[in-house]
Amino acid sequence: MSLEDEPPIIDMRDDESAVPQSFKQKRAKAVALGYERDHDDAPRVVATGAGVIAEQMLNLAFAHGVRVREDADLVEILSQLEIDSVIPIETFSAVAEILNYVYRMNARYGKPKYS
């Protein structure tokens, strides 16, 4: 599968227009995952938010060049978890696809520069 065939990643712009209208039209949810290859056995939930908090999370992610993926089913599952929880095994495949894409994009274009 080429990069062009990958599921869409939301544009990363550093302005408020970066939050897709679909997020604003319904009660948005967002989940941030953390994973350190040398430290963690699996990705962990590091932040969750709904509504205005979710929009703020997305705006911060865009402002800092964090690659963001829109997946309503996955966010529904992950948003139910406690902060610092390891993701459930049922989500490993979906999260692995996202991380694989992010790592390939970082290799191709470089890691995002955080402010």
Order of alpha helices (4+ residues) and beta strands (2+ residues): alpha-beta-beta-alpha-alpha-alpha
